[in-house]
Amino acid sequence: MEYAGFYWVGLIFWMLISSGILLLVWGLWKKSWKTLIVSGIVFILPTFYFGGAESWLRVVVFFPMIPLILAYIIKKTDV
């Protein structure tokens, strides 16, 4: 029973990643800049885990910038 907390953290971690990917695809499909901003915000928390990596996985920290930049581009071209 002492490891029960670890399963919840893993579940939350993968739920954030999957919901971020789902929101990214949905935002690109509908060209919704608001959905892309939410996707970028959702991706920020899981990337903190990869920020402490000692290998090339540190590059994953820059992944939340992709939906945020796309949201900025869609917002500017929508006006």
N, C-alpha and C positions, 0 to 999 in steps of 0.2 A: 504494500500500500504506500510505501514511502516514495515510489517513483511515479505516482499518479499525476503529479504536477507537470512532469516532463511531457506527458502525452497531450495535455491541454496546450502547452506552449507550442508543440509541433503542429497541432491541429490549427491553432490560430495563425501560425506562420504560413502554413500551406493554404489556408483560406484567404489570407491577405494576398498571396501571390496569385492564386487562381482568380480571385475577384478583380485584381489589378489587370490581369491579362484579358479577362472578359470585358471589363470596362474600356480597355484600350481598343479592342476589336469593335465593340459597340460604338465607341466615339468616332472611330475612323469610318465605320460603315454609315453612320448617320451624320457625320461631319459636325459633331457637337463639341464645341470647345469646352463646355462645362463638364461634360463627361470625361474628357481628356484630362482636365485639371484634377478631378477626383481620382482618376487612375494614377496620376503622378503622385498625389498625396498618399494614396494607399501603398504605393511601391516604396515609399521612403522608409518605413519601419523595417521591412525585411532586409533592405539593403544595408542597414546598420550592422547586421550580423556579418555580411560579407566584407564590410569595411575593415574588420579586424584580421582579415586573412593575410597570410604571408606570401601568397603567390599572385598569379595573374587575376585571381578572383576579385581583387580590389577594383578592377575596372567595372564590375557590376554596380558599384556605387553610383556611377554616372547614368545608369539606366532610367531613373525617374525623370531625368532631364528630357528624354525623348518625348514622352506624352506632353510635358509642359511646353516644349518648343513647338510641337505640332498644334497645341491649343492656341498658342500665340499666333502662329501662321494662319490658322483657320479663322481666328477672330479678326485679324487684319484684312484678310481677303473677303470676309463676309460683309464688311462695312461699306 
